[in-house]
Amino acid sequence: MDQGNSNGDFLKQLFHRAALFDKPEALKGVRILEVCSVVLGPAACDYLAEFGAEVIKFEGPKGDQMRFVTPYAWFWKGMSPGLEIENHNKYWMGMHVGNPRARELFLELVKKSDVVVDNLTPGRMAKWGLDYATLREVNPKIIQLHVSGYGSWGPWTGRTSYDAVAQSMGALAPITGFEDRGPIKSGVWIADWVTGLMCAVAILSALNYRERSGEGQFIDYLQVENVIRMLDWTWLYADRTGEDRKRSGNRDLAICPSDLFRCVDGWVALAAFSEEEFLGLCRAMDRMDLHGKYAEPLTRLPDGNARELLDAIAAWARNRRVEEVEALGCGHGFGASRVLEAKDVYHGEHFRERGAIQEYDDPLYGTMAQQCYPPVMSGTPGRLKWSCRPLGFDNRYVLKKILGLPEEEVKRLLDEGVVFQWNPSVPSQCPPPGWDGKRGVKLA
């Protein structure tokens, strides 16, 4: 048997999705208190929750702002897609931690937790008496991460930041788009998602350090600084040449050819930088004259040479079907792939088989299929266990199971408004229509 195929079969069995929920979770036993809304903080906690961390999410009376952020004002069973995607596997508390009695309960939870995450306006937690110095007194090993647009100090501290603002202030938008047009922001909240991912990395780093030293710490994370870090060679180029990076559309200024090309029936992404890959492309095009001129990768990068080469490839691709170009790429060893739509990826056999798209039964919303976070881990894989939940859905679980409060005390806290549940007049806070009052409830 071919050794490559044999190894692939071995790995496929190692990652068999049928055994997903029989395997342990990498972050089981790590408890995180999330005082966050919108995307930045919730996304960071979502990454960790999918790998087993117990995340308790706190919402004020209006709930997370993302309960009302949804494309074209479209809701599904009362759920906002904007809320759902960064809030899996969490426990939901309706409790404003700025309330004096709620603050006491929150500090009791801090004693039993590992991490506190907030993405509020800098200084808001301190105003409520929940600054890092206070949290550390309660639990010397606590790790607190605060993420905001511009950080806890500096001339811009406190300014409002959204993804589009961060892409602009971090210099991503000005280098995105075509040379004859203005700046363009990414079609997804890339500044939010990548910053959330790096927040999760920071938390894991702090947990690892605490494991070795016994010490917690405060992490101050900036959305805009994270965008700056994403911009590969841009900063060194600007620093050394004194010139700004120019917008170049789909063309890669450091790899040529690497671009998107129109075919008869769609678009194809094509790349062939190494000498071997470029030789294969020239053979596929029957343009060995181009190989004679540009065999060395660096000879293709000067602007005039790159434009000539890309124009030749565009003219060649324009008369071919996407499937033909893909087949030539596989046969000749250069990169070529159709530009997939979201529905193609969602229903794609490759991604379903690998578990990048996981189908699961949510106790409130029924069967769902959604993207999971890489990496794919053989021993402790991430997984989706449930989707977002109604406001205050897990109050009793947190208060009784984790804090050990009696039912009478829980009822009193509800009566006094210290903790609360969804407002029936706000559908995006509520369980889906037809909920039986039992499904999904833990420790009712």
DAVENWO-V689429 format. One record per pair of residues at least 12 apart in sequence whose ideal C-beta (glycine too) atoms are under 6 Angstrom apart, sorted by sequence separation. I is the first residue (numbers start at 0). GAP is how many residues later the second one is. D is the distance in whole Angstrom. If there is no record, write none. Layout:
I/GAP/D
I/GAP/D
This chain:
69/12/5
131/12/5
148/12/2
172/12/5
278/12/6
356/12/6
31/13/6
66/13/5
68/13/4
257/13/4
356/14/6
357/14/5
395/14/6
256/15/6
65/16/5
66/16/5
321/16/5
65/17/4
201/17/5
166/18/5
254/18/5
26/21/6
31/21/5
33/21/6
163/21/5
198/22/5
364/22/6
29/23/4
30/23/5
31/23/5
32/23/5
33/23/5
34/23/5
26/24/5
27/24/4
166/24/5
272/24/6
359/24/5
361/24/5
394/24/5
25/25/5
26/25/4
109/25/5
165/25/4
361/25/5
25/26/6
26/26/4
102/26/6
121/26/6
162/26/4
357/26/5
24/27/3
36/27/4
37/27/5
110/27/6
36/28/5
37/28/6
109/28/5
110/28/5
114/28/5
115/28/5
116/28/5
117/28/6
118/28/5
162/28/5
194/28/5
197/28/6
391/28/6
109/29/5
162/29/5
391/29/4
97/30/4
121/30/5
106/31/5
194/31/4
284/31/5
390/31/4
190/32/6
389/32/5
56/33/5
54/35/4
55/35/5
56/35/5
57/35/5
58/35/6
121/35/5
59/36/5
121/36/6
190/36/5
55/37/6
57/37/5
390/38/4
57/39/6
45/40/5
48/40/4
389/40/5
48/41/6
389/41/5
45/42/6
400/42/5
42/43/4
399/43/6
41/44/4
255/44/4
283/44/4
41/45/6
255/45/6
396/45/4
396/46/5
38/47/6
395/47/6
283/48/5
282/49/6
255/50/5
258/51/6
146/52/5
256/52/6
279/52/3
256/53/6
260/53/5
279/53/4
280/53/5
144/54/6
169/54/5
262/54/5
267/54/5
279/54/5
168/55/5
171/55/5
256/56/6
260/56/4
264/56/5
265/56/5
276/56/6
165/57/5
169/57/3
262/57/6
263/57/5
264/57/6
267/57/5
276/57/4
144/58/6
165/58/5
169/58/5
262/58/6
262/59/5
165/61/5
34/62/6
160/62/6
271/62/4
142/63/5
270/64/4
269/66/5
363/67/6
364/67/6
151/68/5
178/68/5
267/68/6
268/68/5
363/68/6
150/69/6
174/70/5
176/70/5
267/70/6
150/71/4
177/71/4
44/72/6
174/72/6
266/72/4
142/73/5
141/74/5
143/74/5
144/74/4
145/74/6
146/74/4
148/74/5
140/75/5
148/75/6
32/76/6
40/76/5
362/76/5
363/76/5
362/77/3
40/78/3
39/79/5
32/80/5
35/81/6
30/82/4
30/83/5
31/83/4
32/83/5
33/83/5
34/83/4
35/83/5
29/84/5
131/86/4
114/88/6
40/106/6
39/107/5
38/150/6
42/150/6
39/152/5
43/152/4
47/152/5
38/153/4
42/153/3
46/153/4
39/155/6
43/155/4
39/156/6
43/156/5
76/288/6
107/295/6
87/296/5
88/296/5
91/297/5
93/297/5
93/298/3
86/301/4
91/301/5
91/302/5
92/302/6
83/303/6
90/303/4
83/304/5
82/305/5
92/305/5
90/306/6
90/307/6
101/316/5
100/317/5
98/319/6
49/323/5
94/324/5
93/325/6
46/326/6
93/326/4
93/327/5
62/328/5
50/331/5
49/332/4
58/332/6
16/338/5
55/342/6
79/348/5
77/349/4
77/350/6
77/352/6
25/354/4
77/354/6
24/355/6
76/355/4
23/356/6
22/358/6
19/361/6
66/361/4
14/363/6
19/363/6
13/364/5
62/366/5
